[in-house]
């Protein structure tokens, strides 16, 4: 009986050992399979997870694009007049007149950091004074050598001619002064904004400004006076003629200053 009990006990122990061994092997295989599948599962889940960084970058890029569009919309546009469009990135807005050998000549920086309207006003002043100087240089030479008016009583240095006219023919002098005033008022009406409107619009302009403002559609110096029809219609030809006028006007301004100073110093006629 003891032998049978022992044998049965051994069989039972052996059976239990084999069962435990099979369970251990099964559990080990299951763990190995889980370990192999887990990375693939995690990778798949990660692929479908929300990409917060990408969305942030995309939103930032979208915001940058919107900002660029807003900046481009704010950039002012200027009308094209006589084939010229104001370009703040160019010297003197790209206006004619910068030629060799001096080229972009502005040693004192008069046009530096000025808004478009002020550079246009400077060009208006340059063209106008150049025209007056060209007439003056011709007038000095002709007026001192020919005296067809006022019975030849207006003589001597040209610097004194207006004062002589005022004494000899005061009404003519008054008419002459009134004519000049009327012409200047007409030029102001064509080229300039109304004073109150100019003051209001200048509040939005950065940089140095004055109480006046040229019309946006006005080309400096082009008041529409062309009785002989000399103004070219081609923009390139117009720019060439404008450059010639500017150069002659600049030379005439120096010449007129020299004539005036010489007569004031010597008290004698030029010719």
C-alpha positions as CSV (number, residue, x, y, z in Angstrom):
1,X,0.0,0.0,0.0
2,X,2.8,2.3,0.8
3,X,4.4,1.6,-2.6
4,X,1.1,2.4,-4.3
5,X,0.7,5.7,-2.4
6,X,4.2,6.6,-3.3
7,X,3.7,5.8,-7.0
8,X,0.4,7.8,-7.0
9,X,2.1,10.7,-5.3
10,X,4.9,10.7,-7.8
11,X,2.5,10.6,-10.7
12,X,0.5,13.4,-9.3
13,X,3.7,15.5,-8.7
14,X,4.9,14.7,-12.2
15,X,1.6,15.7,-13.7
16,X,1.5,18.9,-11.8
17,X,5.0,19.8,-12.8
18,X,4.3,19.2,-16.5
19,X,1.1,21.3,-16.2
20,X,3.0,24.2,-14.5
21,X,5.7,23.9,-17.1
22,X,3.2,24.1,-19.9
23,X,1.5,27.1,-18.3
24,X,4.9,28.9,-17.9
25,X,5.9,28.3,-21.5
26,X,2.4,29.5,-22.7
27,X,2.7,32.7,-20.5
28,X,6.3,33.3,-21.8
29,X,5.2,32.9,-25.4
30,X,2.2,35.3,-24.8
31,X,4.5,37.9,-23.2
32,X,7.0,37.6,-26.1
33,X,4.2,38.1,-28.7
34,X,2.9,41.1,-26.7
35,X,6.4,42.6,-26.6
36,X,6.7,42.2,-30.4
37,X,3.3,43.6,-31.2
38,X,3.5,46.5,-28.8
39,X,5.9,48.7,-30.8
40,X,3.7,48.4,-33.9
41,X,0.6,49.2,-31.9
42,X,2.2,52.3,-30.4
43,X,3.5,53.4,-33.7
44,X,0.1,53.0,-35.3
45,X,-1.5,55.0,-32.5
46,X,1.1,57.7,-32.7
47,X,0.4,58.1,-36.4
48,X,-3.2,59.0,-35.6
49,X,-2.4,61.1,-32.6
50,X,-3.0,65.0,-32.9
51,X,0.1,66.8,-34.2
52,X,0.0,69.9,-32.0
53,X,3.4,71.2,-33.2
54,X,2.5,70.9,-36.8
55,X,-0.7,72.7,-36.3
56,X,1.1,75.4,-34.4
57,X,3.6,75.8,-37.2
58,X,0.9,75.8,-39.8
59,X,-1.1,78.5,-37.8
60,X,2.1,80.6,-37.4
61,X,2.8,80.3,-41.2
62,X,-0.8,81.2,-41.9
63,X,-0.6,84.2,-39.6
64,X,2.6,85.3,-41.3
65,X,1.0,85.0,-44.7
66,X,-2.0,87.1,-43.5
67,X,0.4,89.7,-42.1
68,X,2.3,89.9,-45.4
69,X,-1.0,90.4,-47.2
70,X,-2.0,93.1,-44.8
71,X,1.4,94.9,-45.3
72,X,1.0,94.7,-49.0
73,X,-2.5,96.1,-48.9
74,X,-1.2,99.1,-46.7
75,X,1.5,100.0,-49.2
76,X,0.3,103.2,-50.9
77,X,-0.1,103.4,-54.7
78,X,0.6,106.5,-56.7
79,X,-1.0,107.5,-60.0
80,X,0.9,107.5,-63.3
81,X,1.3,111.1,-64.6
82,X,3.0,111.8,-67.9
83,X,4.4,108.3,-67.8
84,X,5.9,108.7,-64.4
85,X,4.9,106.9,-61.2
86,X,6.4,107.9,-57.9
87,X,8.8,105.3,-56.6
88,X,10.0,106.0,-53.0
89,X,12.8,103.4,-53.5
90,X,14.5,105.5,-56.2
91,X,16.4,108.8,-56.0
92,X,14.0,111.7,-56.1
93,X,11.1,109.3,-56.6
94,X,12.4,108.4,-60.1
95,X,11.8,111.9,-61.5
96,X,13.9,113.0,-64.5
97,X,16.9,115.2,-64.1
98,X,19.6,112.9,-62.7
99,X,22.2,112.6,-65.5
100,X,26.0,112.3,-65.8
101,X,28.4,113.5,-64.6
102,X,26.7,114.5,-61.4
103,X,24.0,111.8,-61.4
104,X,22.1,111.5,-58.2
105,X,23.4,114.8,-56.8
106,X,22.1,115.7,-53.4
107,X,25.2,116.3,-51.2
108,X,23.3,118.2,-48.5
109,X,20.5,115.5,-48.3
110,X,17.6,117.8,-49.0
111,X,15.5,114.9,-50.2
112,X,16.5,112.5,-47.5
113,X,13.7,110.9,-45.4
114,X,11.1,113.2,-47.1
115,X,7.6,112.0,-48.0
116,X,6.5,111.9,-51.6
117,X,4.5,115.1,-51.5
118,X,7.5,117.1,-50.2
119,X,9.9,115.8,-52.9
120,X,7.2,116.8,-55.5
121,X,7.0,120.2,-53.9
122,X,10.8,120.6,-54.1
123,X,10.7,119.6,-57.8
124,X,7.9,122.1,-58.4
125,X,10.1,124.9,-56.8
126,X,13.1,123.9,-58.9
127,X,11.2,123.9,-62.2
128,X,9.5,127.2,-61.4
129,X,12.7,129.0,-60.3
130,X,14.5,127.6,-63.3
131,X,11.9,129.0,-65.7
132,X,12.0,132.4,-64.0
133,X,15.8,132.4,-64.2
134,X,15.8,131.5,-67.9
135,X,13.5,134.5,-68.6
136,X,15.7,136.7,-66.4
137,X,18.9,135.9,-68.2
138,X,17.3,136.8,-71.5
139,X,15.7,139.9,-70.0
140,X,19.1,141.2,-68.7
141,X,20.7,141.0,-72.1
142,X,17.8,142.4,-74.0
143,X,16.6,145.1,-71.5
144,X,20.0,146.7,-71.1
145,X,20.6,147.0,-74.9
146,X,17.1,147.8,-76.3
147,X,14.7,150.4,-74.9
148,X,11.5,150.3,-77.0
149,X,9.1,151.0,-74.1
150,X,8.5,154.1,-72.0
151,X,10.1,156.4,-74.6
152,X,13.5,154.9,-73.8
153,X,13.5,156.3,-70.3
154,X,14.2,153.0,-68.6
155,X,18.0,152.5,-68.9
156,X,21.0,151.5,-66.9
157,X,21.6,148.3,-65.0
158,X,18.7,145.8,-65.2
159,X,18.5,145.6,-61.4
160,X,17.0,149.1,-61.4
161,X,14.5,148.7,-64.2
162,X,11.5,147.7,-62.1
163,X,12.0,150.6,-59.8
164,X,12.2,153.0,-62.8
165,X,9.0,151.5,-64.2
166,X,7.2,152.1,-60.9
167,X,8.2,155.7,-61.0
168,X,7.5,156.4,-64.7
169,X,4.3,154.3,-65.1
170,X,2.8,153.3,-61.7
171,X,-0.4,152.0,-63.3
172,X,1.5,149.7,-65.6
173,X,3.6,148.5,-62.6
174,X,0.4,147.8,-60.7
175,X,-1.1,145.9,-63.7
176,X,2.2,143.9,-63.9
177,X,2.1,143.0,-60.2
178,X,-1.5,142.0,-60.4
179,X,-0.9,139.8,-63.5
180,X,1.9,138.0,-61.7
181,X,-0.3,137.5,-58.6
182,X,-3.2,136.2,-60.8
183,X,-0.8,133.7,-62.6
184,X,0.5,132.5,-59.3
185,X,-3.0,132.0,-57.9
186,X,-4.0,130.1,-61.0
187,X,-0.9,127.9,-60.6
188,X,-1.8,127.2,-57.0
189,X,-5.4,126.3,-57.9
190,X,-4.1,123.8,-60.5
191,X,-1.3,122.1,-58.5
192,X,-2.1,122.5,-54.9
193,X,-4.7,121.2,-52.4
194,X,-6.9,123.7,-50.6
195,X,-5.0,124.9,-47.5
196,X,-7.4,123.4,-44.9
197,X,-7.5,120.0,-46.8
198,X,-3.7,120.1,-47.0
199,X,-3.3,120.6,-43.3
200,X,-5.7,117.7,-42.6
201,X,-4.0,115.3,-45.0
202,X,-0.5,116.3,-43.8
203,X,-1.4,114.9,-40.3
204,X,-1.1,111.4,-41.7
205,X,2.2,112.0,-43.4
206,X,5.4,110.9,-41.6
207,X,8.5,113.1,-41.9
208,X,9.0,116.7,-42.6
209,X,6.0,118.5,-44.1
210,X,4.7,122.1,-44.6
211,X,1.3,123.6,-44.7
212,X,1.0,123.0,-48.4
213,X,0.4,119.9,-50.4
214,X,0.5,119.2,-54.2
215,X,-2.4,117.3,-55.7
216,X,-1.7,113.6,-56.1
217,X,-2.6,113.8,-59.8
218,X,-0.4,116.8,-60.5
219,X,3.0,116.5,-62.2
220,X,5.5,119.1,-60.8
221,X,5.6,122.0,-63.2
222,X,2.9,120.8,-65.6
223,X,0.3,123.6,-65.3
224,X,-1.1,122.8,-68.8
225,X,0.4,125.9,-70.4
226,X,1.6,124.7,-73.9
227,X,0.3,127.2,-76.6
228,X,2.8,125.9,-79.2
229,X,2.0,122.2,-78.5
230,X,5.6,121.3,-77.7
231,X,4.8,118.8,-74.9
232,X,5.6,115.3,-76.1
233,X,3.0,112.6,-75.7
234,X,5.5,109.8,-75.4
235,X,6.6,109.3,-71.8
236,X,10.3,108.7,-72.7
237,X,10.4,111.8,-74.9
238,X,8.6,113.8,-72.1
239,X,11.3,112.7,-69.6
240,X,14.0,113.8,-72.0
241,X,12.5,117.2,-72.5
242,X,11.9,117.6,-68.8
243,X,15.6,116.8,-68.2
244,X,16.7,119.4,-70.7
245,X,14.5,122.0,-69.2
246,X,15.8,121.2,-65.7
247,X,19.4,121.4,-66.8
248,X,18.9,124.7,-68.6
249,X,17.0,126.1,-65.7
250,X,19.7,125.1,-63.2
251,X,22.4,126.8,-65.4
252,X,20.2,129.8,-65.7
253,X,19.7,130.1,-61.9
254,X,23.5,130.3,-61.5
255,X,23.8,132.7,-64.3
256,X,21.0,135.0,-62.9
257,X,22.6,135.0,-59.5
258,X,25.9,136.0,-61.0
259,X,24.3,138.8,-63.1
260,X,22.5,140.2,-60.1
261,X,25.5,140.2,-57.8
262,X,27.8,141.7,-60.4
263,X,25.5,144.6,-61.1
264,X,24.9,145.2,-57.4
265,X,28.7,145.3,-56.8
266,X,29.7,147.3,-59.8
267,X,26.6,149.4,-60.4
268,X,27.2,149.0,-64.1
269,X,25.4,147.2,-66.9
270,X,26.6,143.8,-67.9
271,X,27.1,144.6,-71.6
